[in-house]
Amino acid sequence: MAKHKQIRPGPDAVLTAREAAKYLRLALPTFYRYMWEGKIPSSKIGGRYRFNRSILDRWLGKKPEGEEVSGRNKLVGIVSAIKRDLIMAQVNLDVGENKLTAVITRDALEDLGLKVGDRAVALIKATEVMVIKES
């Protein structure tokens, strides 16, 4: 019976692909696909891909200690489109295979400096969630 390695502690830990996939809670094939598409930052050490935990934390949208947000519904995505008018802006995010649209002020868009292709985190706060059963 093979022993499973524990993920190393510390924010500067260097992880293997398998450890990083487990840390991100992604299936290994999905993890590799994201990596090859350039969505997950990686580097090669000794011919093998390695992943810095603090960089993965930033990819997840985690902030350094002391900057945490109480919201739990954080979705990391890639900005796929931006529509602006004088006051408001519509920002489309690709979150995995799902699409998410946020409407924010134009000032907020400019303060964030968002561009198509940027990685961004959608923080969702809702007092109600509706669920509909598909037939």
Secondary structure, DSSP 8 states (H G I E B T S, - for coil): ---------STT-EE-HHHHHHHHT--HHHHHHHHHTTSS--EEETTEEEEEHHHHHHHHT---TT---S---EEEEEEEEEEE-SSEEEEEEEETTEEEEEEEEHHHHHHHT--TT-EEEEE---S--------
